[in-house]
Amino acid sequence: MAPPLSADKLVEALKAEGVKVVGHPGWRDNNRNHKGAWGPVNGTMIHHTGPYSTEAGILEYCFDGSTPLPGPLATGVIGKTGTVYLIGNGRANHAGGGDARVLAAVTEEDYGAAPPAPRYGQGDADAVDGNSHFYGWECVNSGSGNESWPKAQYVAMVKAQAAICRAHGWGAKSVIAHREWSNQKIDPRGIDMAGFRADVAACLAKPAGKWTGSVTPPPLTVEQRLARLEAKVFG
């Protein structure tokens, strides 16, 4: 549990970790702080964006949001080539409702391979507001199950989470997936979170910026394996 990083400290932490950072015009003043608390923060959360036509298009959508879900929809968007686009500075509409047991486990960094399975999601009476407690990172991927996670993107995802954790003095168990927070979510699809946290821990074990990106490759999903098999048989 800690006060949120300032905009300058966030940029400093990401760059120190070796991440390419691009600030979207207006990101420093883009937040939902007028709608609820922002902080103290307890962790950082990764998502997949869902269907998109272009990376530029999904970036604009995550910055602006929509009428039912105003932006920003994350702290940042992590693109396919590993660029981290900062789109918000403060509370963002990304986590929604989740489970208090998960929040406690993340705060204490007290769980095994995964936090307790969430029992609640957005709209449930007993759900906790995750938007006040977590940084959010939308990672460009359709979430279809057959879209790959390029190494450059995956490495940037790991480094971005390590940057937040290092800045706050947290360990890798302060990093969770949206699906580990809410029982209504599946994202980020295709990322094994135990392996992802192991890579964050490996990054944190080295001085900032010294991790080489030797990663635990995300396993192929069932859809990806079937697609490759079909290509071999019918291609």
C-alpha positions as a Markdown table, in Angstrom:
| # | Residue | x | y | z |
|---|---|---|---|---|
| 1 | Met | 0.0 | 0.0 | 0.0 |
| 2 | Ala | 1.5 | 3.3 | -1.1 |
| 3 | Pro | 0.8 | 6.7 | -2.5 |
| 4 | Pro | 0.6 | 6.7 | -6.3 |
| 5 | Leu | 3.6 | 7.7 | -8.3 |
| 6 | Ser | 3.5 | 11.2 | -9.8 |
| 7 | Ala | 3.5 | 11.5 | -13.5 |
| 8 | Asp | 7.3 | 12.4 | -13.5 |
| 9 | Lys | 8.1 | 9.5 | -11.2 |
| 10 | Leu | 6.2 | 7.1 | -13.4 |
| 11 | Val | 8.1 | 8.1 | -16.5 |
| 12 | Glu | 11.4 | 8.0 | -14.6 |
| 13 | Ala | 10.7 | 4.5 | -13.3 |
| 14 | Leu | 9.7 | 3.1 | -16.8 |
| 15 | Lys | 12.7 | 4.6 | -18.5 |
| 16 | Ala | 15.0 | 3.4 | -15.9 |
| 17 | Glu | 13.8 | -0.1 | -16.5 |
| 18 | Gly | 14.6 | 0.3 | -20.2 |
| 19 | Val | 11.1 | 0.7 | -21.5 |
| 20 | Lys | 10.4 | 2.9 | -24.6 |
| 21 | Val | 7.9 | 5.5 | -23.3 |
| 22 | Val | 5.6 | 7.7 | -25.4 |
| 23 | Gly | 3.3 | 10.1 | -23.6 |
| 24 | His | -0.1 | 10.5 | -25.4 |
| 25 | Pro | -0.9 | 14.2 | -25.7 |
| 26 | Gly | -2.9 | 15.2 | -22.6 |
| 27 | Trp | -2.1 | 12.1 | -20.6 |
| 28 | Arg | -0.9 | 13.9 | -17.5 |
| 29 | Asp | -4.4 | 15.4 | -17.0 |
| 30 | Asn | -6.4 | 12.4 | -18.1 |
| 31 | Asn | -8.0 | 10.6 | -15.1 |
| 32 | Arg | -11.2 | 9.8 | -13.3 |
| 33 | Asn | -10.1 | 11.2 | -9.9 |
| 34 | His | -13.3 | 13.2 | -9.7 |
| 35 | Lys | -15.3 | 10.0 | -9.6 |
| 36 | Gly | -13.6 | 8.2 | -6.7 |
| 37 | Ala | -10.4 | 7.7 | -4.8 |
| 38 | Trp | -7.1 | 7.2 | -6.5 |
| 39 | Gly | -4.8 | 5.4 | -4.0 |
| 40 | Pro | -3.4 | 4.3 | -1.8 |
| 41 | Val | -2.3 | 1.8 | -4.5 |
| 42 | Asn | -1.8 | -1.9 | -3.8 |
| 43 | Gly | -0.7 | -3.4 | -7.1 |
| 44 | Thr | -0.6 | -3.3 | -10.9 |
| 45 | Met | -2.9 | -5.1 | -13.3 |
| 46 | Ile | -2.5 | -6.3 | -16.9 |
| 47 | His | -5.3 | -6.7 | -19.5 |
| 48 | His | -5.7 | -7.4 | -23.2 |
| 49 | Thr | -7.4 | -4.7 | -25.2 |
| 50 | Gly | -9.9 | -7.0 | -27.0 |
| 51 | Pro | -10.7 | -6.6 | -30.7 |
| 52 | Tyr | -9.1 | -3.7 | -32.5 |
| 53 | Ser | -8.7 | -2.6 | -36.1 |
| 54 | Thr | -5.3 | -0.8 | -35.7 |
| 55 | Glu | -3.0 | -0.1 | -32.8 |
| 56 | Ala | -3.5 | 3.6 | -33.2 |
| 57 | Gly | -7.2 | 3.2 | -33.1 |
| 58 | Ile | -7.2 | 1.1 | -29.9 |
| 59 | Leu | -4.8 | 3.7 | -28.3 |
| 60 | Glu | -7.3 | 6.5 | -29.0 |
| 61 | Tyr | -10.2 | 4.4 | -27.7 |
| 62 | Cys | -8.3 | 3.6 | -24.5 |
| 63 | Phe | -7.5 | 7.3 | -24.0 |
| 64 | Asp | -11.0 | 8.6 | -24.6 |
| 65 | Gly | -13.2 | 5.6 | -23.7 |
| 66 | Ser | -16.9 | 5.7 | -24.6 |
| 67 | Thr | -20.1 | 7.1 | -23.3 |
| 68 | Pro | -20.8 | 4.1 | -21.0 |
| 69 | Leu | -17.1 | 3.8 | -20.1 |
| 70 | Pro | -15.3 | 7.1 | -20.1 |
| 71 | Gly | -11.5 | 7.1 | -20.5 |
| 72 | Pro | -8.8 | 6.7 | -19.6 |
| 73 | Leu | -9.2 | 2.9 | -19.6 |
| 74 | Ala | -5.7 | 2.3 | -18.3 |
| 75 | Thr | -2.5 | 3.9 | -17.1 |
| 76 | Gly | -0.9 | 2.9 | -20.3 |
| 77 | Val | -1.2 | 0.8 | -23.5 |
| 78 | Ile | 1.6 | -1.6 | -24.4 |
| 79 | Gly | 1.9 | -2.1 | -28.2 |
| 80 | Lys | 3.0 | -5.0 | -30.3 |
| 81 | Thr | 6.5 | -3.6 | -30.7 |
| 82 | Gly | 7.0 | -3.0 | -27.0 |
| 83 | Thr | 6.3 | 0.8 | -26.9 |
| 84 | Val | 4.5 | 1.9 | -23.7 |
| 85 | Tyr | 2.0 | 4.7 | -24.4 |
| 86 | Leu | 1.0 | 6.5 | -21.3 |
| 87 | Ile | -2.6 | 7.6 | -21.5 |
| 88 | Gly | -3.6 | 8.4 | -17.9 |
| 89 | Asn | -2.3 | 9.8 | -14.7 |
| 90 | Gly | -4.5 | 8.8 | -11.9 |
| 91 | Arg | -7.7 | 6.8 | -11.5 |
| 92 | Ala | -8.6 | 4.9 | -14.7 |
| 93 | Asn | -11.6 | 2.8 | -15.7 |
| 94 | His | -9.9 | -0.6 | -16.1 |
| 95 | Ala | -10.2 | -2.9 | -13.0 |
| 96 | Gly | -13.8 | -2.4 | -12.0 |
| 97 | Gly | -15.3 | -4.5 | -9.2 |
| 98 | Gly | -13.3 | -7.4 | -7.7 |
| 99 | Asp | -12.7 | -9.6 | -4.6 |
| 100 | Ala | -11.5 | -8.2 | -1.3 |
| 101 | Arg | -9.6 | -11.4 | -0.6 |
| 102 | Val | -7.6 | -10.9 | -3.7 |
| 103 | Leu | -6.8 | -7.3 | -2.7 |
| 104 | Ala | -5.6 | -8.5 | 0.7 |
| 105 | Ala | -3.5 | -11.3 | -0.8 |
| 106 | Val | -1.9 | -8.8 | -3.2 |
| 107 | Thr | -1.3 | -6.2 | -0.6 |
| 108 | Glu | 0.4 | -8.7 | 1.7 |
| 109 | Glu | 2.0 | -10.5 | -1.3 |
| 110 | Asp | 0.8 | -13.6 | 0.5 |
| 111 | Tyr | -0.3 | -16.3 | -1.9 |
| 112 | Gly | 1.2 | -19.3 | -3.9 |
| 113 | Ala | 1.1 | -19.6 | -7.6 |
| 114 | Ala | -2.0 | -17.4 | -7.8 |
| 115 | Pro | -4.2 | -15.3 | -5.6 |
| 116 | Pro | -7.5 | -16.8 | -4.4 |
| 117 | Ala | -10.0 | -17.3 | -7.2 |
| 118 | Pro | -12.2 | -14.2 | -7.3 |
| 119 | Arg | -15.8 | -14.6 | -6.3 |
| 120 | Tyr | -17.1 | -11.2 | -7.4 |
| 121 | Gly | -17.0 | -8.8 | -10.4 |
| 122 | Gln | -18.5 | -5.5 | -11.5 |
| 123 | Gly | -21.9 | -4.8 | -10.1 |
| 124 | Asp | -21.8 | -7.4 | -7.3 |
| 125 | Ala | -22.8 | -6.0 | -3.9 |
| 126 | Asp | -19.7 | -7.3 | -2.2 |
| 127 | Ala | -17.2 | -6.2 | -4.9 |
| 128 | Val | -14.4 | -3.9 | -4.1 |
| 129 | Asp | -13.5 | -0.9 | -6.4 |
| 130 | Gly | -10.2 | -1.9 | -8.1 |
| 131 | Asn | -9.9 | 1.3 | -10.0 |
| 132 | Ser | -8.7 | 3.1 | -6.8 |
| 133 | His | -6.1 | 0.4 | -5.9 |
| 134 | Phe | -4.4 | -0.7 | -9.2 |
| 135 | Tyr | -2.4 | 0.7 | -12.0 |
| 136 | Gly | -3.8 | -0.7 | -15.3 |
| 137 | Trp | -2.0 | -1.7 | -18.5 |
| 138 | Glu | -3.9 | -2.5 | -21.7 |
| 139 | Cys | -1.8 | -4.8 | -23.8 |
| 140 | Val | -2.7 | -4.8 | -27.5 |
| 141 | Asn | -4.2 | -8.3 | -28.3 |
| 142 | Ser | -7.6 | -9.3 | -29.5 |
| 143 | Gly | -8.1 | -11.9 | -26.8 |
| 144 | Ser | -9.3 | -14.3 | -29.4 |
| 145 | Gly | -6.9 | -17.0 | -28.1 |
| 146 | Asn | -5.1 | -17.4 | -31.4 |
| 147 | Glu | -3.2 | -14.1 | -31.5 |
| 148 | Ser | 0.4 | -14.3 | -30.4 |
| 149 | Trp | 2.2 | -12.2 | -27.9 |
| 150 | Pro | 5.4 | -11.0 | -29.6 |
| 151 | Lys | 8.5 | -11.1 | -27.5 |
| 152 | Ala | 9.1 | -7.4 | -27.7 |
| 153 | Gln | 5.6 | -6.7 | -26.3 |
| 154 | Tyr | 5.9 | -9.4 | -23.7 |
| 155 | Val | 9.3 | -8.1 | -22.5 |
| 156 | Ala | 7.8 | -4.5 | -22.3 |
| 157 | Met | 4.9 | -5.9 | -20.3 |
| 158 | Val | 7.3 | -7.5 | -17.8 |
| 159 | Lys | 9.5 | -4.4 | -17.6 |
| 160 | Ala | 6.6 | -2.0 | -17.1 |
| 161 | Gln | 5.3 | -4.1 | -14.2 |
| 162 | Ala | 8.7 | -4.4 | -12.7 |
| 163 | Ala | 9.2 | -0.6 | -13.0 |
| 164 | Ile | 6.0 | 0.0 | -10.9 |
| 165 | Cys | 7.0 | -2.7 | -8.3 |
| 166 | Arg | 10.6 | -1.4 | -8.0 |
| 167 | Ala | 9.4 | 2.2 | -7.5 |
| 168 | His | 7.1 | 1.1 | -4.7 |
| 169 | Gly | 9.4 | -1.5 | -3.2 |
| 170 | Trp | 7.0 | -4.3 | -4.1 |
| 171 | Gly | 7.7 | -7.8 | -5.2 |
| 172 | Ala | 6.3 | -9.7 | -8.3 |
| 173 | Lys | 3.2 | -10.8 | -6.4 |
| 174 | Ser | 1.9 | -7.3 | -6.6 |
| 175 | Val | 1.2 | -8.0 | -10.3 |
| 176 | Ile | -2.0 | -9.6 | -11.3 |
| 177 | Ala | -4.2 | -10.3 | -14.3 |
| 178 | His | -7.7 | -8.8 | -14.6 |
| 179 | Arg | -9.1 | -12.4 | -14.5 |
| 180 | Glu | -7.4 | -12.8 | -11.1 |
| 181 | Trp | -9.3 | -9.8 | -9.8 |
| 182 | Ser | -12.8 | -10.3 | -11.3 |
| 183 | Asn | -14.8 | -13.5 | -11.9 |
| 184 | Gln | -16.3 | -11.9 | -15.0 |
| 185 | Lys | -13.0 | -11.5 | -16.9 |
| 186 | Ile | -10.6 | -13.7 | -18.9 |
| 187 | Asp | -7.8 | -11.3 | -19.7 |
| 188 | Pro | -5.0 | -11.3 | -20.6 |
| 189 | Arg | -5.8 | -14.4 | -22.5 |
| 190 | Gly | -2.8 | -16.6 | -23.4 |
| 191 | Ile | -0.5 | -15.2 | -20.6 |
| 192 | Asp | 0.4 | -17.7 | -17.8 |
| 193 | Met | 0.5 | -15.4 | -14.8 |
| 194 | Ala | 2.8 | -17.7 | -12.7 |
| 195 | Gly | 5.4 | -17.6 | -15.4 |
| 196 | Phe | 4.8 | -13.9 | -16.0 |
| 197 | Arg | 5.4 | -13.1 | -12.3 |
| 198 | Ala | 8.5 | -15.3 | -12.4 |
| 199 | Asp | 9.8 | -13.1 | -15.2 |
| 200 | Val | 8.9 | -9.9 | -13.2 |
| 201 | Ala | 10.8 | -11.4 | -10.2 |
| 202 | Ala | 13.8 | -12.1 | -12.4 |
| 203 | Cys | 13.8 | -8.5 | -13.7 |
| 204 | Leu | 13.5 | -7.2 | -10.1 |
| 205 | Ala | 16.5 | -9.4 | -9.0 |
| 206 | Lys | 18.7 | -7.3 | -11.3 |
| 207 | Pro | 19.5 | -3.6 | -11.2 |
| 208 | Ala | 17.0 | -1.5 | -13.1 |
| 209 | Gly | 17.5 | -1.7 | -16.8 |
| 210 | Lys | 19.9 | -4.7 | -16.6 |
| 211 | Trp | 17.4 | -7.5 | -17.3 |
| 212 | Thr | 18.1 | -9.0 | -20.7 |
| 213 | Gly | 14.6 | -10.1 | -21.5 |
| 214 | Ser | 15.3 | -13.9 | -21.2 |
| 215 | Val | 11.6 | -14.7 | -20.8 |
| 216 | Thr | 9.3 | -17.6 | -20.1 |
| 217 | Pro | 7.5 | -17.7 | -23.4 |
| 218 | Pro | 3.7 | -17.5 | -23.1 |
| 219 | Pro | 2.4 | -21.0 | -23.9 |
| 220 | Leu | 0.4 | -21.6 | -27.0 |
| 221 | Thr | -3.3 | -21.6 | -26.4 |
| 222 | Val | -5.5 | -24.5 | -27.6 |
| 223 | Glu | -6.7 | -22.3 | -30.5 |
| 224 | Gln | -3.1 | -21.6 | -31.5 |
| 225 | Arg | -2.2 | -25.2 | -31.5 |
| 226 | Leu | -5.2 | -26.2 | -33.5 |
| 227 | Ala | -4.5 | -23.4 | -36.0 |
| 228 | Arg | -0.9 | -24.7 | -36.5 |
| 229 | Leu | -2.1 | -28.2 | -36.8 |
| 230 | Glu | -4.6 | -27.3 | -39.5 |
| 231 | Ala | -1.9 | -25.3 | -41.3 |
| 232 | Lys | 0.3 | -28.4 | -41.4 |
| 233 | Val | -2.5 | -30.7 | -42.6 |
| 234 | Phe | -4.3 | -28.4 | -45.0 |
| 235 | Gly | -1.7 | -25.8 | -45.8 |
